[in-house]
Amino acid sequence: MNCINFIVPMNPCPCGYYPDRNQCSCSPHEIYRYLHKVSGPLLDRMDLVTETKKVEIENLNGPKRSESSAEILERIMRARRMQEKRFAGTGFHFNADMGPAQVRKYCPLEKKEGQMLQQLFSAMNLSARAYHKVIKVARTIADLEGSERIERRHLAEAACYRKTDGKYWGRNG
C-alpha cells in the first residue's frame, strides 16, 4: 500500500480570525460555506484532523520546558525502529500502511481498551475508516511512548485527533 503524507492547514474562516468576533468580519453563512469546502469523506481519509487554538503570550514565555528537537527526533526514531521490527518481512513500513486485517493482527486491544473504543465509536459517530485510523494513530502514540500495547490513554489521545465536530466544523467524527 502506498501512503501519501500531506498536511493541510486551514483557516477557520475566509478572513482567518474566527472565532475572535472583534477581528472577524465573516458572516455565519460565510464561515459555514468556507469550512464545508472540505468534504466529510475527504476529512474521513485523513489520519489526523484537529482544530488548534491561538497561542496566548503567557504560554510562550512561561517556565515550562519543552522537548528539544533532538529529544523529539530520538523519540520518533525509537518509534520508527519499533515499527520496522513489527513489520519486518511484511512489506509494510509504517502503522499508517496497515489495512483492517493488519490492524486486527498488529493492534490487539485488551478488554477495557476494546470497550472504550466501542464507546468512542458510538459517541463520535465514527465511520469504519475512522475507527481503524483511531487504532493506527493510538498504535503510533504507544510507539512514541515505547509501549508494547495500546492503552486507554493512547486511544483517548488518538480520538482527539479525529475531532471535526468543534465550533469550526459543525460535523461529527
N, CA, C and O of each residue as an XYZ file, in Angstrom:
692
protein
N       0.846     -1.166      0.000
C       0.000      0.000      0.000
C       0.898      1.237      0.000
O       1.823      1.337      0.806
N       0.632      2.151     -0.881
C       1.379      3.401     -0.905
C       0.686      4.423     -0.030
O      -0.527      4.614     -0.107
N       1.464      5.062      0.788
C       0.920      6.054      1.695
C       1.426      7.428      1.276
O       2.633      7.635      1.150
N       0.526      8.350      1.065
C       0.899      9.708      0.711
C       0.663     10.572      1.937
O      -0.442     10.609      2.479
N       1.694     11.260      2.368
C       1.581     12.118      3.532
C       1.435     13.556      3.087
O       2.161     14.026      2.211
N       0.497     14.246      3.694
C       0.365     15.660      3.434
C      -0.275     16.337      4.632
O      -0.999     15.721      5.414
N       0.011     17.608      4.747
C      -0.543     18.419      5.821
C      -1.385     19.498      5.173
O      -0.946     20.159      4.232
N      -2.592     19.675      5.678
C      -3.499     20.656      5.115
C      -3.885     21.655      6.206
O      -4.841     21.426      6.947
N      -3.150     22.753      6.307
C      -3.581     23.768      7.270
C      -4.732     24.562      6.668
O      -4.805     24.736      5.452
N      -5.621     25.038      7.514
C      -6.779     25.768      7.013
C      -7.201     26.791      8.044
O      -7.263     26.488      9.236
N      -7.486     27.970      7.608
C      -8.027     28.991      8.491
C      -9.451     28.618      8.871
O     -10.102     27.859      8.153
N      -9.947     29.141      9.990
C     -11.309     28.823     10.415
C     -12.389     29.601      9.667
O     -13.578     29.333      9.837
N     -11.978     30.565      8.837
C     -12.942     31.357      8.063
C     -12.169     32.073      6.946
O     -10.939     32.044      6.942
N     -12.858     32.703      6.014
C     -12.149     33.383      4.918
C     -11.140     34.450      5.376
O     -10.074     34.585      4.777
N     -11.472     35.205      6.431
C     -10.538     36.253      6.878
C      -9.469     35.710      7.817
O      -8.427     36.340      7.995
N      -9.715     34.535      8.427
C      -8.728     33.891      9.281
C      -8.802     34.238     10.755
O      -7.970     33.762     11.527
N      -9.760     35.046     11.177
C      -9.799     35.499     12.572
C     -10.877     34.849     13.436
O     -10.858     35.023     14.654
N     -11.808     34.113     12.849
C     -12.838     33.460     13.649
C     -12.164     32.522     14.639
O     -11.212     31.852     14.239
N     -12.570     32.420     15.867
C     -13.796     32.901     16.493
C     -13.669     34.276     17.164
O     -14.571     34.678     17.899
N     -12.592     34.990     16.932
C     -12.438     36.328     17.524
C     -13.352     37.303     16.786
O     -12.987     37.842     15.741
N     -14.540     37.521     17.340
C     -15.536     38.358     16.671
C     -15.159     39.836     16.694
O     -15.807     40.635     16.019
N     -14.121     40.231     17.457
C     -13.630     41.605     17.400
C     -12.859     41.857     16.111
O     -12.792     42.989     15.633
N     -12.277     40.800     15.548
C     -11.496     40.938     14.320
C     -12.175     40.307     13.108
O     -12.007     40.787     11.987
N     -12.933     39.245     13.319
C     -13.559     38.518     12.212
C     -14.794     39.267     11.712
O     -15.675     39.643     12.484
N     -14.826     39.466     10.420
C     -15.968     40.161      9.820
C     -16.842     39.222      8.982
O     -17.743     39.672      8.275
N     -16.572     37.928      9.067
C     -17.307     36.949      8.265
C     -18.676     36.647      8.874
O     -18.828     36.598     10.095
N     -19.646     36.451      8.024
C     -20.979     36.063      8.494
C     -20.972     34.572      8.823
O     -20.123     33.833      8.326
N     -21.917     34.124      9.660
C     -22.005     32.687      9.946
C     -22.138     31.850      8.664
O     -21.568     30.763      8.568
N     -22.879     32.355      7.699
C     -23.036     31.630      6.437
C     -21.699     31.530      5.690
O     -21.392     30.476      5.133
N     -20.907     32.593      5.666
C     -19.596     32.562      5.002
C     -18.674     31.562      5.686
O     -17.944     30.825      5.023
N     -18.711     31.541      7.002
C     -17.861     30.607      7.753
C     -18.276     29.173      7.444
O     -17.429     28.328      7.158
N     -19.571     28.899      7.501
C     -20.086     27.564      7.206
C     -19.677     27.133      5.795
O     -19.152     26.036      5.601
N     -19.921     28.000      4.820
C     -19.598     27.672      3.426
C     -18.096     27.440      3.241
O     -17.694     26.531      2.515
N     -17.281     28.247      3.884
C     -15.820     28.118      3.789
C     -15.349     26.774      4.345
O     -14.575     26.065      3.701
N     -15.815     26.435      5.528
C     -15.376     25.191      6.167
C     -15.886     23.954      5.448
O     -15.236     22.909      5.484
N     -17.015     24.053      4.809
C     -17.584     22.886      4.142
C     -17.096     22.715      2.706
O     -17.631     21.899      1.956
N     -16.079     23.485      2.330
C     -15.408     23.227      1.049
C     -14.614     21.928      1.130
O     -14.368     21.272      0.118
N     -14.219     21.568      2.343
C     -13.535     20.297      2.574
C     -14.621     19.286      2.916
O     -15.301     19.414      3.934
N     -14.777     18.300      2.077
C     -15.865     17.341      2.252
C     -15.616     16.393      3.423
O     -14.472     16.121      3.788
N     -16.692     15.905      3.993
C     -16.606     14.912      5.057
C     -15.835     13.668      4.639
O     -15.001     13.188      5.407
N     -16.089     13.119      3.429
C     -15.331     11.942      3.000
C     -13.819     12.215      2.885
O     -13.012     11.322      3.145
N     -13.437     13.429      2.501
C     -12.008     13.752      2.453
C     -11.443     13.817      3.869
O     -10.368     13.273      4.126
N     -12.147     14.471      4.789
C     -11.704     14.519      6.179
C     -11.584     13.112      6.761
O     -10.666     12.829      7.531
N     -12.506     12.243      6.392
C     -12.520     10.873      6.891
C     -11.274     10.101      6.475
O     -10.873      9.160      7.160
N     -10.664     10.483      5.371
C      -9.476      9.798      4.869
C      -8.180     10.320      5.484
O      -7.109      9.771      5.226
N      -8.268     11.361      6.282
C      -7.083     11.933      6.928
C      -6.879     11.265      8.280
O      -7.834     11.044      9.026
N      -5.623     10.944      8.588
C      -5.324     10.281      9.852
C      -5.522     11.207     11.046
O      -6.044     10.789     12.079
N      -5.109     12.458     10.907
C      -5.197     13.425     11.994
C      -5.998     14.624     11.529
O      -5.643     15.271     10.544
N      -7.068     14.920     12.230
C      -7.907     16.076     11.912
C      -8.199     16.755     13.236
O      -8.896     16.195     14.083
N      -7.678     17.944     13.420
C      -7.870     18.612     14.694
C      -7.879     20.114     14.520
O      -7.355     20.654     13.546
N      -8.479     20.766     15.477
C      -8.502     22.216     15.491
C      -7.472     22.698     16.502
O      -7.293     22.082     17.552
N      -6.807     23.780     16.192
C      -5.863     24.362     17.133
C      -6.356     25.729     17.555
O      -7.128     26.375     16.847
N      -5.909     26.152     18.698
C      -6.303     27.453     19.224
C      -5.133     28.417     19.115
O      -3.977     28.014     18.990
N      -5.458     29.673     19.166
C      -4.454     30.734     19.181
C      -3.565     30.545     20.413
O      -4.062     30.277     21.507
N      -2.266     30.685     20.233
C      -1.331     30.568     21.339
C      -1.298     31.906     22.075
O      -1.067     32.954     21.471
N      -1.526     31.857     23.360
C      -1.508     33.066     24.182
C      -0.083     33.394     24.591
O       0.746     32.496     24.738
N       0.201     34.661     24.774
C       1.549     35.132     25.093
C       2.093     34.491     26.367
O       3.289     34.212     26.460
N       1.217     34.255     27.355
C       1.663     33.636     28.606
C       2.278     32.256     28.367
O       3.197     31.842     29.073
N       1.760     31.559     27.371
C       2.267     30.217     27.061
C       3.594     30.255     26.319
O       4.321     29.261     26.304
N       3.915     31.374     25.712
C       5.190     31.490     25.001
C       6.335     31.825     25.941
O       7.481     31.457     25.683
N       6.036     32.514     27.017
C       7.082     32.990     27.922
C       7.096     32.272     29.256
O       7.834     32.676     30.155
N       6.323     31.242     29.413
C       6.220     30.541     30.689
C       7.455     29.726     31.010
O       8.330     29.540     30.165
N       7.517     29.241     32.245
C       8.689     28.474     32.684
C       8.704     27.026     32.193
O       9.699     26.322     32.367
N       7.605     26.579     31.581
C       7.504     25.185     31.147
C       8.579     24.875     30.101
O       8.729     25.596     29.114
N       9.320     23.795     30.335
C      10.366     23.364     29.420
C       9.764     22.420     28.394
O       9.045     21.487     28.751
N      10.049     22.657     27.143
C       9.589     21.785     26.065
C      10.699     20.824     25.686
O      11.873     21.057     25.974
N      10.304     19.736     25.032
C      11.306     18.820     24.495
C      12.117     19.537     23.428
O      11.583     20.346     22.669
N      13.387     19.240     23.376
C      14.222     19.801     22.315
C      13.948     19.040     21.023
O      13.382     17.947     21.046
N      14.347     19.614     19.917
C      14.191     18.934     18.623
C      14.944     17.614     18.623
O      14.470     16.629     18.055
N      16.101     17.583     19.247
C      16.891     16.353     19.310
C      16.160     15.273     20.113
O      16.188     14.100     19.740
N      15.508     15.660     21.213
C      14.758     14.698     22.020
C      13.552     14.169     21.247
O      13.243     12.979     21.306
N      12.889     15.041     20.537
C      11.735     14.622     19.731
C      12.189     13.677     18.632
O      11.556     12.648     18.396
N      13.277     14.016     17.961
C      13.801     13.151     16.898
C      14.155     11.774     17.452
O      13.864     10.766     16.808
N      14.765     11.710     18.608
C      15.126     10.425     19.199
C      13.875      9.597     19.496
O      13.862      8.390     19.254
N      12.833     10.231     20.013
C      11.584      9.526     20.277
C      10.974      8.993     18.991
O      10.474      7.869     18.949
N      11.018      9.798     17.954
C      10.481      9.372     16.656
C      11.287      8.208     16.092
O      10.715      7.249     15.574
N      12.594      8.287     16.189
C      13.445      7.210     15.667
C      13.239      5.912     16.445
O      13.261      4.827     15.863
N      13.039      6.022     17.754
C      12.755      4.837     18.569
C      11.428      4.206     18.130
O      11.330      2.986     17.994
N      10.423      5.034     17.914
C       9.124      4.531     17.449
C       9.271      3.902     16.071
O       8.670      2.867     15.783
N      10.063      4.525     15.235
C      10.302      4.014     13.880
C      10.945      2.633     13.914
O      10.584      1.749     13.137
N      11.909      2.458     14.830
C      12.566      1.144     14.971
C      11.567      0.086     15.454
O      11.624     -1.065     15.024
N      10.657      0.476     16.343
C       9.618     -0.455     16.798
C       8.760     -0.903     15.617
O       8.407     -2.078     15.509
N       8.427      0.038     14.732
C       7.597     -0.295     13.579
C       8.376     -1.157     12.579
O       7.808     -2.073     11.983
N       9.651     -0.877     12.392
C      10.469     -1.711     11.494
C      10.488     -3.147     11.994
O      10.344     -4.091     11.217
N      10.668     -3.298     13.298
C      10.698     -4.644     13.895
C       9.327     -5.312     13.746
O       9.248     -6.486     13.384
N       8.261     -4.578     14.020
C       6.902     -5.110     13.952
C       6.572     -5.607     12.543
O       5.965     -6.664     12.372
N       6.976     -4.837     11.548
C       6.566     -5.131     10.175
C       7.657     -5.816      9.349
O       7.534     -5.907      8.128
N       8.706     -6.291      9.985
C       9.807     -6.947      9.265
C       9.264     -8.057      8.368
O       8.548     -8.946      8.829
N       9.612     -7.997      7.086
C       9.221     -9.031      6.127
C       7.782     -8.959      5.638
O       7.338     -9.855      4.920
N       7.041     -7.919      6.006
C       5.630     -7.849      5.624
C       5.366     -6.963      4.414
O       4.311     -7.067      3.788
N       6.306     -6.102      4.083
C       6.072     -5.130      3.016
C       5.485     -3.829      3.542
O       5.350     -2.858      2.798
N       5.138     -3.812      4.817
C       4.652     -2.590      5.448
C       5.823     -1.893      6.118
O       6.800     -2.528      6.515
N       5.708     -0.587      6.237
C       6.781      0.171      6.886
C       6.274      0.978      8.079
O       6.984      1.152      9.069
N       5.054      1.463      7.977
C       4.509      2.356      8.994
C       3.144      1.857      9.445
O       2.474      1.114      8.728
N       2.743      2.270     10.635
C       1.406      1.929     11.120
C       0.335      2.404     10.141
O      -0.679      1.731      9.955
N       0.555      3.550      9.521
C      -0.425      4.102      8.578
C      -0.643      3.194      7.373
O      -1.678      3.296      6.713
N       0.304      2.309      7.069
C       0.193      1.418      5.912
C      -0.799      0.282      6.129
O      -1.233     -0.355      5.170
N      -1.157      0.026      7.378
C      -1.993     -1.136      7.688
C      -3.422     -0.983      7.176
O      -4.011      0.097      7.224
N      -3.952     -2.082      6.693
C      -5.377     -2.174      6.381
C      -6.087     -2.796      7.574
O      -5.444     -3.096      8.580
N      -7.395     -2.997      7.487
C      -8.144     -3.564      8.618
C      -7.618     -4.917      9.113
O      -7.585     -5.159     10.320
N      -7.214     -5.784      8.213
C      -6.700     -7.104      8.638
C      -5.414     -6.960      9.447
O      -5.224     -7.653     10.446
N      -4.539     -6.065      9.014
C      -3.286     -5.852      9.734
C      -3.537     -5.142     11.068
O      -2.838     -5.396     12.049
N      -4.521     -4.265     11.104
C      -4.869     -3.607     12.366
C      -5.283     -4.664     13.383
O      -4.857     -4.611     14.537
N      -6.105     -5.619     12.968
C      -6.523     -6.695     13.883
C      -5.316     -7.505     14.358
O      -5.249     -7.906     15.520
N      -4.372     -7.740     13.459
C      -3.209     -8.562     13.799
C      -2.195     -7.820     14.673
O      -1.715     -8.372     15.664
N      -1.865     -6.581     14.317
C      -0.773     -5.864     14.971
C      -1.224     -4.894     16.064
O      -0.389     -4.317     16.761
N      -2.516     -4.715     16.215
C      -3.024     -3.763     17.207
C      -4.092     -4.409     18.092
O      -5.193     -3.875     18.222
N      -3.775     -5.547     18.699
C      -4.785     -6.186     19.546
C      -5.083     -5.294     20.755
O      -4.190     -4.676     21.333
N      -6.351     -5.252     21.110
C      -6.761     -4.458     22.258
C      -7.224     -5.386     23.372
O      -7.899     -6.385     23.122
N      -6.860     -5.050     24.592
C      -7.373     -5.808     25.726
C      -8.822     -5.397     25.960
O      -9.314     -4.449     25.349
N      -9.487     -6.107     26.833
C     -10.934     -5.937     27.010
C     -11.327     -4.483     27.309
O     -12.226     -3.947     26.663
N     -10.664     -3.841     28.281
C     -11.025     -2.467     28.656
C     -10.813     -1.502     27.492
O     -11.612     -0.592     27.272
N      -9.744     -1.710     26.764
C      -9.466     -0.835     25.619
C     -10.492     -1.060     24.512
O     -10.937     -0.107     23.872
N     -10.869     -2.315     24.287
C     -11.884     -2.617     23.285
C     -13.228     -1.993     23.633
O     -13.925     -1.472     22.763
N     -13.585     -2.051     24.912
C     -14.835     -1.430     25.349
C     -14.787      0.085     25.172
O     -15.759      0.704     24.739
N     -13.650      0.667     25.512
C     -13.507      2.114     25.346
C     -13.641      2.507     23.887
O     -14.297      3.497     23.564
N     -13.021      1.731     23.002
C     -13.094      2.031     21.575
C     -14.531      1.917     21.068
O     -14.961      2.725     20.245
N     -15.274      0.928     21.548
C     -16.690      0.812     21.168
C     -17.472      2.047     21.610
O     -18.318      2.545     20.867
N     -17.193      2.537     22.810
C     -17.864      3.743     23.303
C     -17.489      4.959     22.450
O     -18.352      5.768     22.110
N     -16.214      5.084     22.110
C     -15.773      6.190     21.257
C     -16.439      6.118     19.885
O     -16.878      7.130     19.340
N     -16.506      4.913     19.341
C     -17.109      4.713     18.029
C     -18.543      5.226     18.012
O     -18.957      5.929     17.089
N     -19.295      4.862     19.051
C     -20.693      5.295     19.136
C     -20.809      6.786     19.431
O     -21.562      7.498     18.766
N     -20.069      7.253     20.419
C     -20.182      8.648     20.845
C     -19.740      9.623     19.758
O     -20.313     10.703     19.615
N     -18.721      9.238     18.993
C     -18.182     10.134     17.962
C     -18.793      9.874     16.596
O     -18.492     10.578     15.632
N     -19.658      8.856     16.511
C     -20.290      8.510     15.242
C     -19.230      8.282     14.156
O     -19.308      8.840     13.062
N     -18.243      7.451     14.488
C     -17.126      7.212     13.574
C     -17.526      6.290     12.429
O     -18.366      5.405     12.590
N     -16.915      6.511     11.279
C     -17.046      5.577     10.160
C     -16.106      4.404     10.415
O     -15.261      4.467     11.308
N     -16.251      3.342      9.639
C     -15.333      2.205      9.752
C     -13.907      2.660      9.463
O     -12.965      2.225     10.124
N     -13.753      3.527      8.484
C     -12.423      4.042      8.135
C     -11.830      4.811      9.324
O     -10.670      4.604      9.679
N     -12.618      5.690      9.931
C     -12.135      6.480     11.067
C     -11.841      5.581     12.271
O     -10.894      5.836     13.015
N     -12.640      4.537     12.466
C     -12.422      3.575     13.549
C     -11.017      2.989     13.455
O     -10.282      2.953     14.442
N     -10.652      2.529     12.257
C      -9.322      1.940     12.069
C      -8.226      2.995     12.176
O      -7.132      2.692     12.652
N      -8.490      4.205     11.750
C      -7.499      5.271     11.868
C      -7.218      5.595     13.332
O      -6.071      5.847     13.700
N      -8.250      5.591     14.168
C      -8.041      5.830     15.593
C      -7.108      4.769     16.168
O      -6.200      5.090     16.935
N      -7.323      3.527     15.809
C      -6.466      2.445     16.319
C      -5.032      2.622     15.820
O      -4.087      2.474     16.596
N      -4.858      2.936     14.537
C      -3.498      3.100     13.998
C      -2.776      4.292     14.634
O      -1.582      4.218     14.924
N      -3.495      5.371     14.843
C      -2.885      6.534     15.497
C      -2.559      6.194     16.952
O      -1.509      6.593     17.454
N      -3.437      5.467     17.631
C      -3.161      5.036     19.003
C      -1.919      4.154     19.052
O      -1.114      4.259     19.977
N      -1.765      3.278     18.046
C      -0.576      2.424     17.978
C       0.691      3.286     17.844
O       1.717      2.991     18.457
N       0.608      4.343     17.043
C       1.744      5.236     16.869
C       2.042      6.000     18.155
O       3.205      6.169     18.518
N       1.008      6.459     18.840
C       1.204      7.164     20.113
C       1.863      6.224     21.116
O       2.775      6.624     21.839
N       1.404      4.977     21.160
C       2.019      3.983     22.045
C       3.486      3.773     21.663
O       4.350      3.687     22.535
N       3.763      3.692     20.371
C       5.157      3.535     19.914
C       6.016      4.707     20.365
O       7.156      4.521     20.790
N       5.470      5.905     20.272
C       6.231      7.094     20.684
C       6.539      7.077     22.180
O       7.523      7.669     22.624
N       5.695      6.397     22.950
C       5.941      6.239     24.386
C       6.787      5.003     24.682
O       7.207      4.799     25.821
N       7.039      4.178     23.668
C       7.785      2.945     23.885
C       6.937      1.835     24.465
O       7.476      0.873     25.012
N       5.628      1.943     24.361
C       4.711      0.963     24.926
C       4.444     -0.159     23.926
O       4.174      0.097     22.753
N       4.521     -1.394     24.394
C       4.263     -2.549     23.542
C       2.779     -2.729     23.252
O       2.407     -3.300     22.226
N       1.930     -2.240     24.158
C       0.495     -2.407     23.960
C      -0.201     -1.056     23.913
O       0.283     -0.066     24.461
N      -1.340     -1.040     23.248
C      -2.162      0.164     23.171
C      -2.985      0.239     24.448
O      -3.688     -0.706     24.805
N      -2.890      1.359     25.119
C      -3.617      1.562     26.370
C      -4.748      2.564     26.164
O      -4.835      3.226     25.130
N      -5.607      2.659     27.169
C      -6.760      3.554     27.091
C      -6.334      4.994     26.799
O      -6.976      5.681     26.004
N      -5.263      5.450     27.432
C      -4.829      6.834     27.222
C      -4.386      7.064     25.778
O      -4.544      8.166     25.252
N      -3.834      6.036     25.134
C      -3.433      6.158     23.732
C      -4.669      6.301     22.842
O      -4.687      7.115     21.919
N      -5.701      5.502     23.127
C      -6.950      5.590     22.367
C      -7.616      6.949     22.576
O      -8.122      7.553     21.630
N      -7.611      7.425     23.821
C      -8.236      8.720     24.117
C      -7.530      9.842     23.355
O      -8.184     10.714     22.783
N      -6.213      9.818     23.349
C      -5.480     10.855     22.619
C      -5.730     10.741     21.121
O      -5.943     11.749     20.447
N      -5.705      9.528     20.602
C      -5.949      9.327     19.172
C      -7.334      9.826     18.778
O      -7.501     10.418     17.711
N      -8.325      9.591     19.632
C      -9.686     10.056     19.346
C      -9.730     11.578     19.261
O     -10.507     12.136     18.485
N      -8.908     12.243     20.047
C      -8.864     13.715     19.998
C      -8.410     14.208     18.625
O      -8.759     15.317     18.221
N      -7.655     13.413     17.921
C      -7.175     13.805     16.587
C      -8.180     13.492     15.487
O      -7.873     13.649     14.305
N      -9.372     13.054     15.863
C     -10.464     12.828     14.903
C     -11.520     13.906     15.035
O     -12.563     13.828     14.385
N     -11.279     14.884     15.840
C     -12.319     15.870     16.132
C     -12.562     16.791     14.949
O     -11.711     17.593     14.562
N     -13.739     16.648     14.398
C     -14.190     17.574     13.363
C     -15.578     18.079     13.722
O     -16.359     18.476     12.857
N     -15.865     18.055     15.015
C     -17.192     18.474     15.457
C     -17.132     19.711     16.338
O     -18.118     20.050     16.992
N     -16.012     20.377     16.365
C     -15.851     21.545     17.214
C     -16.590     22.755     16.671
O     -17.411     22.645     15.760
N     -16.290     23.895     17.238
C     -17.011     25.112     16.877
C     -16.779     25.507     15.431
O     -17.554     26.287     14.876
N     -15.717     24.979     14.798
C     -15.440     25.355     13.417
C     -16.194     24.473     12.424
O     -16.872     24.974     11.527
N     -16.070     23.162     12.591
C     -16.555     22.251     11.558
C     -18.052     22.016     11.601
O     -18.707     21.964     10.561
N     -18.594     21.874     12.799
C     -20.018     21.639     12.914
C     -20.470     20.316     12.332
O     -21.591     20.196     11.838
N     -19.591     19.316     12.389
C     -19.967     17.977     11.921
C     -19.298     16.949     12.817
O     -18.459     17.299     13.648
N     -19.659     15.693     12.657
C     -19.136     14.650     13.524
C     -17.954     13.935     12.894
O     -17.725     13.988     11.685
N     -17.172     13.226     13.817
C     -16.017     12.410     13.583
C     -15.590     12.216     12.228
O     -14.603     11.521     11.986
